[in-house]
Amino acid sequence: MPVSERMVLNVGPQHPSTHGVLRLVVELEGETILRITPHIGYLHRAIEKLCETKTYLQCIPLTDRLDYLAPLSNNLGFVLAVEKLFGLTVPRRAQYLRVIMAELTRISSHLIWLGTHAMDIGAITMFLYTFREREATYDLFDLAHGARMNVSYMRVGGLARDVPEDFVKRLRAFVRELPERIDEYETLLTKNRIWLNRTRGVGVLSASDAIALGVSGPNLRASGVAWDMRKACPYSAYDEFNFNIPTGANGDVYDRYLVRLTEMRESARIIEQALDALPEGPIAIEDAKIVFPPRDLLSKDMESLIHHFMLVAEGFSPPEGECYVSIEAPKGELGFYVVSDGGPRPYRVKVRAPSFVNLQAISKMAEGRLIADLVAIIGSIDIVLGEIDR
Amino acid sequence: MSNGLLAIEKIKERFGESTVVETKDAHNEITIVVSRDAILDVAGFLRDEPSLQYNFLSDICGVDWPGRTERFEVVYNLYSMKYGSRLRLKARLPEKDPALPSVTDVWPTANWHEREAFDLYGIEFTGHPDLRRILNPDDFEGFPYRKDFPIR
């Protein structure tokens, strides 16, 4: 076959490097990529439509299943949107715990990304190391929420429950240790010649292309744009913490790697500050029409029992209106556009999923590169099909 | 004056009062509803006007309001990195002819968002380079996020 002959190559949807059920149709000339057409939707569960049939409370477990590697970020985005419709402010302890959980989620999500991304490129050892720490984060989630993955921990008005006593101690030990662990990862990769050859100058995305394509999160910052929702429009007390927004210069796979690695260090810093200053007090607002009464009151207090029953049977109804709230999820700008018609179920929920938008940039990143670079590029975008397909 | 309010004034000044169908200011979020024929011009203006610069399109989505004379709403959530300001742009479409110009030339990211609104609500974006279903298979019948689409 002559080298210049064009070929169409199908990748996925069942392929280990596509991180789920992603299908790419790759047009090649020889080994050079001309164009990539992604085909998505294999994991479409119509979560947004399902939300319209459920009470706001019942929507929270559905949000877990968007980006299932960062369920707490999804919880947070959704409850912030509903709280905005109500005009609620949650107690400071809840705000701080939300920050702690969101940052621990970022660490957890980035660890999975690093392990799988490095494994895709051939550095299999990384996977074993990052999954050791990732397991520690899941133990912490289990301790605080009673679940490892689909945690459904946040509630409109606060949190489902306070954290147990040894959670703070164990989390502190974890974030103290984490920077050393990241140093270890770096000794394996950051100056590794094979790693540099596979990632430097590969999958370059310019800042202007990134913005035009709506790319956000670490992918955008690796292209040199210091835009982070935690700084740009702080929510949940983020303005009370000191942290940096790491950026890259070249917008290649290597810069995306460095940005995420540094972000984990920054997240550990935020968690330490939040633990140091963790306020005492309630973890939810006092409004029996929105927040469940304490469990032990149900057998003693008639009114609590009625409130509990009403919340389960009918839920609560935010005032008529609409709002768009976005947070900095591990993958980028996670937005919730929620429309209420004044009833107990959302009229419309639209999830602005960062992976969905970021994936659109794949063709731009891969054009003109060799087919062998494709796996590195897919991994570097850090997609989760759960939120792409919703 | 917030940038959102400024946007309302600037659009009125540039395109005339009649272009702006409705405005709303709630939860510190500004919403501007414009006539659908003007959407492409208004989009380009919002991006390029130096005092506004809504350079980042976060999201586009459809909303179905059966019973209203203009049944469908297309909602654009914009952000200006320069001014750190958000804005919601909307256009309303009648059930019989749910079509409006595509904004992919203004914000290339609109491509997949518009395909999704087409897939789920059947909204036609004229001038879109590749208007196909995106989440559902090509041979899927109907538009599943419309309120009259059966849930099971």
Interface residues (C-beta under 8 A of the other chain):
Chain A: I40 G41 H44 A46 E48 K49 T53 K84 L85 G87 I211 A212 L213 G214 V215 V225 W227 A232 C233 G321 E322 C323 Y324 S326 E333 G335 Y337 V339 Y347 R348 K350 R352 F356 V357 Q360 D389 R390
Chain B: A26 H27 E29 T31 N55 F56 L57 S58 D59 C61 V63 D64 V75 N77 M81 G84 R86 R88 W107 P108 T109 N111 W112 H113 R133 I134 L135 N136 P137 P144 Y145 I151
